């Protein structure tokens, strides 16, 4: 058997970037041979194995055939006769269809290196059209800092349009679509992903209310999501499986944007208590970098600092039915200094 490093690791190396992880393809082997050599099987739909020492993933070379809808609608064939080029031919983009052997030789049957030099995203074959997830992933690649200056080739744009017009993206699971969103939020240039799914008309399926892509004010994914929600009227939830901490960031931002120097004290009291400042201090401070809070950022920070002075230990001796009234009074005492 022969083992090749493939995909994004080769692409990134050729771009002078340190790969985050490596993918490997094994040609001329079988599941039985892999297991005999100490590899641990983990693949359900096709043979993928963990290396006995590095725990990196090694997949048997395979081909695929479209048999149904969505990104799961494929039958895979693997066997010792499947060649490296056949395996590479099923990949999405030419820049991801490059391999390297154990001697460091580059195998590039689809001219991916030329497209890297030209900064072009180009599909390997018409099979790109068969997997709707590839259109979403193509948009996500724009969020990578070292790929942000790449452009989509005109023929690949046509294929993406066919995918969108077919409606197959709607057949993706919300979890899978969110996974691509989450990966883009982790990347440095998250705004670029949302710009692309808008311009390619992909957003209409799971994020129909998305019109403004800007979300790069923070480095934290949950804060980026909160900013994106603000810029789109907090209307992006839909059927997406948004994590609890992302929703929490958005909910706190909804409260923070209500604070201004003309707010009435009773309303401010209610907002501050809903913010649960003592528990959410770190998250609130992370949100304060957002542009939508710039005008009253100093005012909010002064209020938060004052609220931290409140000593709630005395409440332990208060009757339960009177605790809220006492808390309201304690907050009012602190907040009144901002109305003198």
C-alpha positions in Angstrom: 0.0 0.0 0.0 1.0 3.7 -0.5 0.1 6.6 1.7 -0.3 10.2 0.6 -1.0 13.4 2.4 -3.9 15.2 0.7 -6.2 18.1 0.7 -6.1 21.3 2.8 -2.8 20.4 4.4 -1.0 20.5 1.0 -2.9 23.6 -0.1 -1.9 25.5 3.0 1.7 24.4 2.9 2.0 25.6 -0.7 0.6 28.9 0.5 3.2 29.2 3.2 0.7 28.5 6.0 1.2 25.9 8.7 -1.5 23.3 8.3 -3.8 22.8 11.4 -4.1 19.1 10.7 -3.4 16.5 8.0 -5.5 14.2 5.9 -4.2 11.0 4.5 -5.3 8.7 1.7 -4.2 5.0 1.5 -4.0 3.5 -1.9 -3.8 -0.3 -2.6 -5.0 -1.5 0.8 -8.0 -3.0 2.4 -9.9 -2.6 5.7 -8.4 -6.0 6.9 -4.9 -4.9 6.1 -5.3 -1.6 7.9 -6.6 -3.3 11.0 -3.7 -5.8 10.9 -1.3 -2.9 10.8 -2.8 -1.4 14.0 -5.1 1.2 12.5 -8.5 1.6 14.3 -11.6 1.8 12.2 -14.0 4.8 12.8 -15.8 5.3 9.5 -19.5 4.4 9.1 -20.1 5.0 5.5 -16.6 4.3 4.2 -13.4 3.0 5.7 -11.6 5.7 7.8 -9.0 4.7 10.3 -7.1 6.3 13.1 -3.3 6.0 13.1 -2.1 3.8 16.0 0.3 6.5 17.2 -0.7 9.9 15.9 -4.5 9.4 15.9 -4.7 11.2 12.5 -7.3 10.0 10.1 -6.3 7.7 7.2 -9.0 6.9 4.6 -8.9 4.3 1.9 -8.9 5.6 -1.6 -12.5 5.6 -2.9 -14.8 6.7 -5.6 -18.4 7.8 -5.2 -21.7 7.7 -7.0 -24.7 10.0 -6.5 -27.8 7.9 -5.5 -30.0 10.3 -3.6 -30.6 13.9 -2.3 -28.3 15.9 -0.1 -24.7 15.4 0.9 -25.5 11.9 2.3 -27.0 10.7 -1.0 -23.9 8.8 -2.2 -22.6 5.3 -2.5 -18.9 4.8 -2.0 -16.6 2.2 -3.6 -13.3 1.4 -2.2 -10.8 -1.3 -3.1 -7.2 -1.9 -3.8 -7.7 -1.0 -7.5 -8.9 2.6 -6.8 -6.1 4.9 -7.8 -4.9 8.1 -6.2 -6.1 10.2 -9.2 -9.6 8.6 -9.0 -9.7 9.5 -5.3 -8.6 13.1 -6.0 -11.1 13.5 -8.8 -14.1 13.3 -6.3 -12.8 16.2 -4.3 -14.4 19.6 -4.4 -11.8 22.2 -5.6 -8.6 21.8 -7.6 -6.6 23.5 -4.8 -7.9 20.7 -2.5 -7.1 17.9 -5.0 -3.4 17.9 -4.5 -1.4 15.1 -2.9 2.2 14.5 -1.6 4.0 11.2 -1.3 6.4 10.1 1.4 9.3 11.5 -0.5 7.8 15.0 -0.7 6.8 14.7 -4.4 3.6 16.7 -5.3 0.9 14.9 -7.3 -1.4 17.5 -8.9 -3.5 15.9 -11.7 -6.0 18.8 -11.8 -3.6 21.8 -11.8 -4.4 22.9 -8.3 -1.0 24.7 -8.0 -1.9 26.9 -11.0 -5.1 27.9 -9.4 -3.3 28.6 -6.1 -1.0 30.9 -8.0 -3.9 32.6 -9.8 -5.9 32.7 -6.5 -8.9 30.9 -8.0 -11.5 28.6 -6.5 -12.3 26.1 -9.3 -14.3 22.8 -9.1 -12.5 19.6 -10.0 -15.4 18.1 -12.0 -19.1 18.3 -12.7 -19.5 16.0 -9.6 -19.2 19.2 -7.6 -22.9 19.8 -8.4 -23.9 16.5 -6.8 -23.1 17.6 -3.3 -25.0 20.8 -2.1 -22.8 21.1 1.0 -19.9 22.0 -1.3 -21.5 25.3 -2.2 -21.7 26.2 1.5 -18.1 25.1 2.1 -16.9 27.1 -0.9 -18.4 30.2 0.7 -16.7 29.3 4.0 -13.3 29.1 2.4 -13.5 32.9 1.9 -13.4 33.3 5.7 -9.8 31.9 5.9 -7.4 34.8 6.0 -5.0 33.1 3.6 -7.8 32.4 1.1 -9.7 35.7 1.4 -8.3 37.1 -1.9 -9.3 34.1 -3.9 -12.1 34.5 -6.5 -14.6 31.9 -7.7 -14.1 30.9 -11.4 -17.0 31.8 -13.6 -17.8 28.1 -14.5 -17.8 27.2 -10.8 -20.2 30.1 -10.1 -22.5 28.6 -12.7 -22.5 25.2 -10.9 -23.2 26.9 -7.6 -26.2 28.6 -9.3 -27.4 25.2 -10.4 -27.1 23.8 -6.9 -29.1 26.8 -5.5 -31.7 26.6 -8.2 -32.2 22.9 -7.5 -33.2 23.6 -3.9 -31.0 20.8 -2.7 -29.3 23.0 -0.1 -32.6 23.0 1.7 -32.3 19.3 2.1 -29.1 19.7 4.2 -29.7 19.3 7.9 -29.8 22.5 10.0 -27.0 21.0 12.1 -24.8 20.6 9.0 -25.5 24.1 7.9 -24.8 25.5 11.3 -21.5 23.6 11.4 -20.4 25.6 8.4 -21.5 28.8 10.1 -19.7 27.9 13.3 -16.5 27.2 11.4 -16.7 30.5 9.6 -17.2 32.3 13.0 -14.0 30.7 14.3 -12.1 31.9 11.3 -10.6 35.4 11.2 -12.6 36.9 8.3 -16.1 35.7 9.2 -17.8 38.6 7.4 -16.6 37.2 4.1 -18.5 33.9 4.5 -21.8 35.7 5.1 -21.1 38.1 2.2 -20.7 35.0 0.0 -23.8 33.1 1.0 -25.7 36.4 0.4 -24.2 37.0 -3.0 -24.5 33.4 -4.1 -28.1 33.3 -2.8 -27.4 30.4 -0.4 -28.6 32.3 2.6 -32.2 32.1 1.5 -32.5 28.6 2.7 -31.6 28.8 6.3 -31.0 32.5 6.9 -33.7 34.3 4.8 -33.4 37.5 6.9 -29.7 37.8 6.4 -29.0 41.1 4.5 -26.0 42.6 6.4 -22.8 40.4 6.7 -20.7 42.5 9.0 -19.5 40.6 12.1 -15.8 41.1 12.5 -15.7 43.5 15.4 -14.7 40.7 17.9 -12.4 37.6 17.9 -15.0 35.5 19.8 -17.5 33.4 17.8 -20.4 34.1 20.1 -19.8 37.8 20.1 -19.6 37.8 16.3 -22.9 36.0 16.1 -24.5 38.5 18.5 -23.2 41.4 16.2 -24.6 39.6 13.1 -27.9 39.2 14.9 -28.0 42.9 15.8 -27.2 43.9 12.2 -30.1 41.8 11.0 -32.7 42.7 13.6 -32.1 39.6 15.7 -34.1 37.6 13.1 -31.5 34.9 12.2 -32.5 32.1 14.5 -35.0 30.2 12.4 -34.5 26.5 12.6 -30.8 26.6 13.2 -29.5 24.8 16.3 -27.8 27.8 17.8 -25.7 26.9 20.9 -26.9 28.3 24.3 -23.9 30.5 24.8 -24.5 32.1 21.3 -28.1 32.9 22.2 -27.1 34.2 25.6 -24.7 36.7 23.9 -27.4 37.9 21.6 -29.9 38.2 24.5 -27.5 40.3 26.5 -26.8 42.5 23.5 -30.5 43.1 23.1 -30.5 44.5 26.7 -27.3 46.5 26.4 -28.4 48.4 23.3 -31.4 49.8 25.3 -29.1 51.6 27.7 -28.6 55.3 27.0 -28.3 58.5 29.0 -32.0 59.2 28.6 -33.3 55.9 30.0 -35.6 56.1 33.0 -34.2 54.7 36.2 -36.9 52.1 36.7 -36.3 50.7 33.2 -32.5 50.8 33.8 -33.0 49.0 37.1 -34.9 46.2 35.3 -32.3 45.9 32.5 -29.4 45.7 34.9 -31.0 43.0 36.9 -31.8 41.1 33.7 -28.2 41.4 32.6 -27.2 39.5 35.8 -24.0 41.5 35.9 -22.2 39.5 38.6 -22.6 36.3 36.6 -22.1 37.7 33.1 -19.3 40.2 33.6 -16.9 38.6 31.2 -19.5 38.2 28.4 -20.7 41.7 28.8 -17.2 43.1 28.6 -16.7 41.1 25.4 -19.8 42.6 23.9 -18.7 46.1 24.7 -16.2 46.1 21.8 -19.1 46.1 19.3 -19.7 49.2 17.2 -23.4 49.3 18.1 -22.5 50.0 21.7 -19.7 52.6 21.1 -21.8 55.7 21.8 -22.7 54.7 25.3 -19.9 52.3 26.1 -18.3 54.6 28.8 -21.7 55.2 30.4 -22.5 51.4 30.5 -19.0 50.7 31.9 -19.6 53.2 34.7 -22.9 51.7 35.6 -21.5 48.2 35.6 -18.6 49.3 37.8 -21.1 50.9 40.3 -23.3 47.8 40.3 -20.4 45.7 41.4 -20.3 47.7 44.6 -23.6 46.3 45.8 -23.3 43.9 48.7 -26.2 41.4 48.5 -25.1 39.4 51.6 -27.7 41.3 53.7 -30.5 39.6 51.7 -29.9 36.3 53.4 -31.7 37.7 56.5 -34.7 39.0 54.5 -38.0 37.2 54.2 -38.2 35.5 50.7 -41.3 37.6 49.7 -39.4 40.8 50.4 -36.1 40.0 48.7 -37.1 41.4 45.3 -38.2 44.7 46.8 -35.0 45.0 48.7 -32.9 44.2 45.6 -34.8 46.9 43.7 -34.0 49.4 46.4 -30.3 48.5 46.5 -30.1 48.9 42.7 -31.9 52.2 42.8 -29.6 53.5 45.5 -26.6 52.8 43.3 -28.2 53.9 40.0 -29.5 57.2 41.5 -26.0 58.7 41.3 -26.4 58.7 37.5 -29.5 60.8 37.7 -28.2 63.6 40.1 
